[in-house]
Amino acid sequence: METILTDCVHHSLRHFMYRNAIFMCERLCSEFPSETNLQLLAGCFLQNNQAYAAYHILKGTQMAQSRYLFAISCFQMDLLHDAEAALCPPNEPGAEIPNGAAGHYLLGLIYRYTDRRRSAIQHFQQALSLDPLMWCAYEELCVLGAAEDASSVFGEAAVLCIQKQCLHNRFENLQTLNDDLNSASARNNNPDDVRSRQSKQAQINNLRDIPTNYHGQVNLGGPASQIANGSSNISFYNTPSPVAAQNLQLSAIAPPPLCRNTQQNGSSLNSLGTDGSRSTVNPIIQAPRRKFVDEGKLRKISGRLFSDSGPRRSSRLAGETGANTNASGAGAANNGTTNSTKYLGGSKLNSITFRSMAVRKGQSFANENIDEGIQNEAFDDSRSNASLSVSSSSPSSDNRTLEQGANKSVGGSLTNDAKIINGASEILGLLRILGEGYRLSCLFRCQDALDVYHKLPYKHYSTGWVLSQVGKVYFELVDYLEADRAFSLARHASPHSLEGMDVYSTVLYHLKEDMKLSYLAQELISTDRLAPQSWCAMGNCYSLQKDHETALKNFQRAVQLNPRFAYAHTLCGHEYVALEDFENGIKSYQSALRVDSRHYNSWYGLGMIYLRQEKFEFSEHHFRMAFQINPRSSVVMSYLGTSLHALKRSEDAMMMMEKAILADKKNPLPMYQKANILVSLERFDEALQVLEELKEYAPRESSVYALMGKIYKRRYMHEKAMLHFGLALDLKPSAADVATIKAAIEKLHVPDEIEDNL
């Protein structure tokens, strides 16, 4: 019963039927209360987004897997200290972190969100050292600004690590196979066991030819069916539990559908012929637990185990296997049953068969094992009445069959080693390009990141994730047109993906593409209303329409959906500043920095608030923090220079403005601020020269003409001053600027009157 319920739960989980899995798993835990079964129930709740249920189920458990699942539930409930205590028990300082690389990754996230950057980096690095293919750990290191070059992380050492893992798995399979050989030999040398097996086999032979229907149900007729279930149909799940099987009469139990898969030269471990002759497998070898699998899944498994169209086998062997499979199907048909090869995944061959295949196929078998829910059980002679126990005339034939499988496995190991190394090298070569591009973009070395991404093959470059990263890079370069193009391609490649869509909405905001932004927001909301990116796009849409209160509500909704989404906090801060609510704006920016201390936009936002409040020292500190994170942002450098100028550090301010101009010659802000600094230093000719150059980049910027009018006024060139003040008014500046310009015109002929802010 326990086996049946467990398989039913796994079957439901594989088919995303979480409610059914939870219900059946509750029955399992009620009937067989154990911590292992509680782990399965907690896993069902976690997959059904019910972390609180998993939390209460696993609270107080001690097994490693239980502690890991409990930590996951605590993390999802934002109980970070409880999650840390589960992974690193305070009373066991030397305890091993459960689940290896996954456990270290989770602990790294906990340390990151509790502002322990150094410890987080250590655990992310440890996760990568244990599993070089854990990309998410490398992503976190990039976000923290602590990632090493991708060429060193995904280099030769990583290839050797992957090979070592595969060889370790192969060694375990070989060791298990060797144990089976020794066990089979000992059994075959015992005459009492031989007689016992022959007696049990005679009973099984009486039931061997019971037909099965399409869905794996066994059709019983006569007294046997009445004893078993009181009906003519018994489900595949009616196989008795291991304990109960000892007390039931064999005649009342439906046998599993046999896998009649013959091979040439008598090399098959299980073969059934139409003449009734059978080659046997030792009865002590227990068949794994059975589960219901649909026909499509069974064909998939059968294709993987026996056809293997890939390079793992030669075409000759594949052809022989195909022929043998056809012969097997014909034999089964003659016995009045359906082709039993389609039940391969459901009935599962005995353990030795699977292990020999695992050795031949390398690590890929481990993945197949997980995919199909195959679980190898301990050998138990008390359960041999439910196993594939067919005996031949010579007991030594079992050993010969097993030894042949082992020899074939070892013979192909060298080829498999080469394939593993080549496959790992190809994967890591791809990760080196992706990783280096992502690392450079997180360091805001945008042009270098673009150059790396362009090295990708087209089939990878044209994916949604890569195009979104390219769009983000162009966004940081303030090239909004190219960013729009990249994000549009990303939407076309992956219309279901929300990766980078929050940034895309900001791109459209800066381009003032209100129609495209509105359409994007509606699409994202219809795709996923519970994603913070959707509400960020909606908020940007309202912000572009100057409806800052509604925009703020949308950004707050994004924060509510994901409190660890730093950009949503930052956008809230921007809206508070637009509403001149500086206190709440500071709180929002600080919340973003608690999530991601390298989110330079929030440092910049805090600097702007303090600049407007004329707290220049605070402003300079926050702008400098943003500059240290992103030393290539022309905007950040411009405002840092402005803060330095306000602190009477004009020379430092001039140097910073020069850097800002070199970083982005298309950005008019640093040139304008440089002209302001030159005016304060009374270097009027240089200031006019800078402003004349700036007019070419920003011909319709009223503040440029207003500043030129101010300079001409101070040089007593009143006609030119009046001309430029008039041009500034013609360009329709803001109401505050209009008042300032008119005041300057009124005082045009007042001697020694200097207006500092026009």
N, C-alpha and C positions, 0 to 999 in steps of 0.2 A: 504493500500500500504506500509506503514512504517513497519508494522508487517511482511509482506511478504518479503520485502527486508532484514530486520534484520535476519529473519530465514534463508534466502538464504545465507547471509554472514556467519552465524554460521555454516551452513551445509558445505559450502566450506572450512572453516577453519578446521572443523573436518576431512575432507577428504584431507587436505593438498593441496587444490587447491587455492594457495595464489593469483595468478593473477586474478582468477575469483572473489575471495573475495574482492580484492582491487577495481576491476571495479564496482561491484554491490554496494560496500560501498560508492564509490564516487557518484553513482546515489542517494543513500540514503541521503547523506549529502547535495546534491544539492536540493533535493526535500524537505527534512526536516532538515534544518540546526539547530543543537543543539549541545551542548558540549558533551552530552552523545554519540551522533553519531560520533562526531569527535574522541572520545576515541576509539570507535570501529575501525575507519579507521586507527588511529595511531597504534592500536594493530595489524592490518593486515600488515602494513608496517614493524613493528618490527619483526613479525614472518617471513617476507620475507627478513630479513637482510638488511633493508633499514632504519636504524636509523635516517639518515639525514632527510628523509621525515617526520617521526614522530616528529622530533624536530621542524620543521617549522610549522607543523599542530597544535601542542599543545603549542607553545610559547605564553605566555600571559594568558593562561587559569588558572582558580582558583579552580576548584573542586579538591577534594582530589585525586581521581583516575587519573585525568588529570595530576596533579603534579607528581604522582608516575611514570606514563608512560613517562612523559617528563624527569624525572630524569634518567630513564632507558636509554632513547635515548642519553642523555648527557653523561652518563657513558660509553656507547659503543663508543661514539665519543671522549672520553678522555677529555671532558669538565667537569672536576670534580667540579670546583667551581660553575658552573651553576647547576649541579646536586644537590649539597649541598643546594644551595639557593632555589631550587624547593621543597626539602623535609623539609627544615627549613627556611621559609620566614623571611628575616631580619626584616621586619616590623611587624611580628607576632611572637615574641620570645616564647610565650607559646603555639603555635599551635601544635596540635597533629600530629605526624608523620603518613602519610597515610599508609594504608594496614598493620598495626600492625607489626607482626614479620618480614614479608618480607621487609617492609620499614626500620626497624631497621637494618636488615642484609645489605641492600644496603647502608645505611648511614655508617655502620661499614666498608664496603669495601672502601668507599670514604675517610674516615678518615685514614684507613690503608695506602692507596696509596698517601696520602698527609702528611705522616709521623707524624700522631697524634695517636700514639699507644694507649695511655691511653683511649682516647675517643672511638677509635675503639673497644677496649676490652669491654667497658661499653655497647656499642650498640649490640655487638654480644651476650653478656650475657643477655641483655634485650630481644633479639629475642628468645633465648633459654627459658627464663622464660615464654614468651607468648606462645611458641610452642615447647615443649620438643622434638618433632620429627624433628626439623629443624637441620638435621645432618650437613649441610654445615656450619652453624654458629659454631658448635663445632669443625669442621675441621679448621676453621680460627683461633679459639682460640688456638688450638694445634700448628699451624704454628707460631703463635705469642709467643708461650711458656707460655701462661697464662691460659691454661685449667685446671679446677679442676678435681679431680678424677671422672672418669666416674660413679662410684658407687653413688656419691652424685648428679651428674647432672641428671642421668637417674634412680634415686631412687624412693622412695615412694612418694615424693612430685610431681614428674613428673606424676606418675600414677593418683594421685588425680587431677592434672591439666587436664589431658586428660578426666577423668571422669566428671569433672566440665564442660568442653566444651560440652561433649555429653549431660549432663543434661540440660545445658543452651539451646541447640538446641531443646531438647525435650520439655522444658517448653514453648519455643516460639511456637512450633507446637501445643501444647495443648491450649495455649492462643488463637491462631488463630482459632482453632476448636471451642472453647467456643464462640468466637465472631460470628462464622458462625451459631451456634445453636441459639443464641439470635436473630440474623438477620432473620433466617428462621422462628422462632416463631412469630416475629413481622409481617412478611409478610403473614404468614398463617392466622393470626387473622384479616386480612383486606379483607372483601368480595370483594371489587373492584379489588384488586390484583388477587384474585382467579379467578374472571371472565375474567380478562385480560389474565391470564396465560392459561386458558382453550381455549380462542379464539386463542391465538398464537399457542397453541399446536395443535389445529385443522388444522391450516395452515401447520405446520411442518409435521403432519401425512400424508398430501397429497403428500409430497415429500420423505417420509421415505424410501420407497422401491426402490428408484433409484439405480440401480446396479453400482458397482464400479469395475474397472479393477485391474489388478495385481499391478500396480504401484501407486495406490492410486488416479487415475484420475476418475472423475465423468463423466459418459456418460449420456448426456442429449439428449432427443429427442423432436421433436415437437416445438411449439412456444416458450416454455421456453428456449430451447437451442439457438434459433435464437435471442431472446432478450438478453440473457446473453453474448454470444460471437460470434454469427454468424456461429458457427460450431457445430459439434456433440460431440466434445471432449473438455472438460475444465479441465485444469491442477489443481492439488491440490493447487497450489500457486495462483489460481485465486480467492481465498476467499477475499471478499472486506475488506478494512481497516475499523477500528471501526467507524470513522467519516462518511465515505461514506455509511456504512451499514444503517444508519438511513434514508437515502434518496432513497434507492433502494427498489423495490418491492420484497417481499419475494419469490414470485414465480419464479423470475429470478435468484435466488442465489442457488448454489449447496450446500446442507447441508454436514456437515462432516460425514465421515463413523462412524457409531455408534458402540460402544463397547458393544456387547451383551454378558455380562459376568454374568450369573445367578449364584446364590448361594442357598443353601438349606434353608428351613424355611423362605423364603422371605427376607433374610438378605441382598440381593444385592442392591446396590444403583442404578444400571442401569440394567434392565433386559427387554428383549423383547421376547415374546412368539409367537408361530405360530398362536395362536388364536387371536392375536391383542391386548390382555390385556397388560397393562404396569404399572409397579410400577415407581414412579416418583421421581425426584429430583427437588427441588425448582428452579424456573426459574431465580431467582436472582443470582444463583450460576453460575458464568461465566466459561466456558471451557477455558483452557489455549490456547495460540496461537498454531497453527498447523504448522508442518513442514514435509517435505518429508523424510522418512526413508526407507532404503532398507529392504528386507524381513529378512535377517540375523540379522540385528540390532533389528528389531521388535520382532523376536523370542527370542532374548537375553533379551530384556526388559520384555517381557511376562513371561519368565522363572524366572526372578528375582522377579517380583511383585507377581506372583501367584503360582509358583511352589516352589521356595525357598528350594532347596534341602539341605541347610546348617542347622545348629542347631538352627536357629532363630525361627523356628516353629516346632510343633510336627508333626510326620508322619501322624497322623490322619487328622489334618487340611490340610496338603499337599495333602492327598488323596482326601478329599472332594473338594478341589479347582480344582484338575485335573478332577474330574468327572463333576464338574460344567462347566468347560471350554469346555469339550466335548459336554455337553448338549447345551451349548451356540452355538457351531459351528453347531450343527444339526439344531437348530432353525434358524440360519442365512441362512443355505442352503435352508431350506424350503421357505424362503422369496425371493429366487432367487439371493442371494448375496454370495460373498465369505465369508469364516470364518473370522469374524470381529476381532477376538482376535489378528490376526497378524497385525492389525492396531493400536494396543494399544499404541505403542510409537508415532505413527504419529498423531492420533486424540487426544490422551491424555484424560484421564478421567477428570471429573470436579474437582475443587480445593479441595472439601471436601474429595473426595475419596483419592486423593493423600496425603492429610494431615493426614488422619487416618492411611494410610499405613506408612507414615513417623514416626508416633508415635510408631507403632508396630515394625518397623524395625530399629528404633534408628537412629544413625548418618549416617549409610550407605546410607539412602535415599538422604541425602544431596549430597553425592558423585555421586549417580546415576543422580540426578537432573543436576549436572554440566556436567556429561558425555553426556547426551542425549540432552542437551540444553533446558530443560524444564523451562519455565519461567511463574510463577504464576502472573496473572494480577489482578488489582483491580476489585472489583465487580461493574458492571454498568448495570442498568436495561435497558438502551438504547441499549445494545448489546445482549439482551436476545434472539433475533431472530437468533443468530448464536451459541447459547449454547445448551446444552442437557437439554431441558425443557419439561419433560414429567410429567403429573400431574395425581395423583391417586384420588379416590373418597373421601378419608379422608385426609385433610391437616395435621393432627397431625401425620400421618405415617412418614412424613419427619423427624420430631423431634425424633420419636422413633428410626428411622434408625440411625440418627446421634448420639443419646445417646448410642445406642448399640455399635457403633464403638468406642466411647470415653471410655465406660466401659471396652471393651476388651483391649484397649490401656493401660489404667491404670493398669489393672490386670496383664499384662505382663511386667510391668516396673521393678519389682524386679528381674525377670529373666534376663532382658536385662542389668540391672546394674551389675549383677554378670558376665555376658559375657563380658561386657566392661572392667571391672577390670581385668579379666583373660587375655583377649586379649592384653590389654595395658601392663600388667606385662610380658607377653611373649615377646612382641616387645622390651620393654625396657631392659629386661634381655639380649637379643641378642645385643642391642646397648651398653650395659655396657661392654661386652667383646670386641666388635669392637672398641669402643671408648677408652677403656683403652689401648688396643694394639697400636692404632694409637697415643695416647698421649705419651706413652713411647717411641715409635719410633721417634717422633718429639723431644723428650728430649735426644735422642741418648742412651737410656738405652736398647740397642739392644737385649741382652739376655733375659731381662725381657719381652720385647715385644714379642719375639718368644714364650716364655712360655705361655703368654696370648693367642696368636693366636692359639696355639695348643689346647686350651680348646674349640674352636669352634666345632660345629657339622660338620661332614664331608661334608654335602651338602653346607655349607657356606664356609668352609675352601677351598674347591675345586673350588671356583669362581675366576674369573679373577682378581677382585680387591684385594681380600685377598692374593692371590698368588703373585701379584705384590708387595704388601706391604712386604711380607716375603722376596721377592727378594731384595728389597731395604735395608732391615735390614741386610741381609747377605753381601750386598755390603758395608755397613758401617763397618761391622765386618772384611772387607778385606778377606772374604771367597768367592772368585770369582767362584769357582766350584759349591758350593751350590747355589749361586745367579743365576748362569746360569741354574741350574736345576729348580729352582723355577720359573724363568721367562719363561722357555720353557713350563712348565706346564700351566702357565698363558696364553701363546699364544695358547696352545691346547684347553684350556677351553673357551677362548674368542678371537678367531683369528681376530675379528673385532675391538677389543679394543686397544687403543694406550696408556693406562695407564701404566706409568713406562717404556715405551719402550726407552726413551732417556737414562735412567739409564742402561737398558739392553745393549744398544749399547756400553756404556762405559765399562761395564763388559767384553764384547767380545773384546773391545780394549785392556784392560789389559791382557786378556788371549791370545792376538795375534791370535785370531780366525778370520783370514781375510776372509775366505770363508763364514763362518756363518754370519759374520758382513755384508758382501756384500749382501748376500741373504736376511737378515733382512731389510736392507735399501731399497732394491728393493720392497720387500713386502709392507713395510710401505708407500712408495711413491705411489704404485698402489692402496693402500687402501684409503689414503687421502693425496693428494698433498698439501692441505692447512693447515696441522697440523704441528706445530713446531717440534714435536717429530720425524716426518719423516725426516726432514732436519738435525736434530741433528745426527740421525743415519747415514745419508749420509756423513755428515762432519766428523764424527769419522772414517768412512771407508777411506776417503782420508787422514786423519791425520795419520792413521796407515801405510799408504803407503808413509809417509813423504812428501806428497803434501800439505803443509800447506797453501798455497795461495788458492787453490781450496777448502780446508776444511773451511777456513775462510769465503769464499763466501757462502758456504752452511749454516754456523752458522748465518751469517748476514741475510740470507733469513728467517731463523727461527725467528730471532728478528723482522724482518719486519712483519711477519704473526701475531706475538703476542708479543708486546713490554713488556708485563708483565710476560713473561716467563723468570724467573731469570737464570735458568741453561743455556739457550742459550747465555745470556750475558757473563756468566762465561767461557763457552767454547770458545767464541770469544777472551776473555782475554788470555786464554791458548795459542791460536794460535798466537796472537800478541807477546807473550813472546817467543814462538818458533822461530818467525821471528825477535826477538830482537827489536821489536818496543814497547819499554816499556811505552812510553807516551800514545799510544792508548790502550795498555793493562790496564793501570791504569784507563782510562776512562771506559772501558768495565766492569771492576770489580766494579767500583763505580756505574755504571748503574744497575748492578745486585743488589747491596745493597740498592739502592733506591726502588727497587721493593720488596725486602725481606731482611730486616736488619739482619735476623738470618741465612742468607745463608753463612755458615761458609767457604765454598769453596772459596768465593770471598775474605774474610778476609785473608785466607791462601795465595791466589794468590798475593794480595798486599804485604803481608809479604815477599814472595819469590822475588818479584821485588826489594823491598828495601834492601833485603839481598844481592842480586847480585850487587846492586849499592853501597853496603857498607854503607848504611844509617841504622846503626844497631838499633838506638833508634826507628825510624819509624818501622823497621822490628819487633822489640820486641813488640811494641804496637799492631800491626795488628795480629801477632801470638797469643798474649794474648787474643784479642777479639775473635778469632776463638776458642781458648781453653775454654773460658767462655761459649761459645755456645755448644761446643762439648768437654766436659772434658774427654772423653774416647777414643779420637783418638790418637793412638800411633804416627802417622806421624806428627800431629800438635805439640804434646809434644816434639818430636825430634827436630823440627826446632825452637821451642821456646827455648829449651835448647841451641841450636847452637847460637841463637841471644844473649842469656845471656852470653855465653862463650865469644863471640866477644866483649861484653861490660865489660869483665874482672870480671864477676860475676860467677866465676868457681864453687863455692859451690852450688849456686842456680841452675846452669846448671847441676851439677851432680845429684841433687835431682830430677830435671825434667827428666833426662835420666833414672833414676831408675824407675820412674812412667811409662815412656814410655815402658820400657822393661817388666814390670809387666802387662801392658795393652795388649801387644801382643808379646809373646815370639818368634813368628815366624817372626817378622819384624826385619830384620838385621840392619836397619838404626840406631836405638838408641844405639845398642851395638857398632857399628862402631864409632858413635859420642862420646860415653863414652870413648872408647879407645883413641880417639883424645884428649879429655880433660885430661885424665890421662897422656898422653905423654907431654902435655904442663905443667903439674904439676910435670913432671919428676918422675912419679911413673911407671917406665918401666915394672917392673915385673907384676904389676896388669894389665897393658895394654896388655902385651903379653898373660896373662891368658884369658882376655876377647876375644882377637883375635883368640886364639886357639879354644875357644868355638864357636866363630862365624863361623869358617871354616866348622863346622858341618852343620850349617844352610844354608850357602852360599859358597859351595866349589868352585864355578867357578867365584867368584867375585874378579877381579884383584886388586881393591883398597885395599882389605884386605891384600894381599901378599905385596903390595907396602908399606903399612904402617908398616908391620912387618919388611921389609927390612930397612926402615928408623930407626926403634928402634934398630935393631942390629948394624946399622952403628954408632949410637950415643953411643952404648956400646962397640964400637971398635971390634965387632965380624964380620969382613969383609967377611969371607967366607959364613956365614949364610945370611948376608945381600945380597951378590951377588946371592946366590941361590934363595932367595925370589924375588929379582928384576927380575930374569930370569923367574920364574914361573908367575909373573905378566904379563910379555911381551907375554908369551905363550898363555895366555887367551884372547889375541886380544882385548886390551882396546881401547878406543877412541884415535883419533890422538893426541889430547891435552895431554892425559895421557901418551901416548907413549913418547912424547917429554920430559915430566917431569921425567919419569922413566930413560930415557937415560941420562938426565942431572945429575941425582943423581948417576948413575953408573960412569959417568966420574969424579965426585967429591968424589968418594968413599974413597980415601986415603987422602983427604984434611982434615987436622985436624980442629976440632972445627967448621966445616961447617954444619950448620943445615938447612935443607930444611923444611920449615913449610907446604908447600902445595905440596903433591905428588899426 
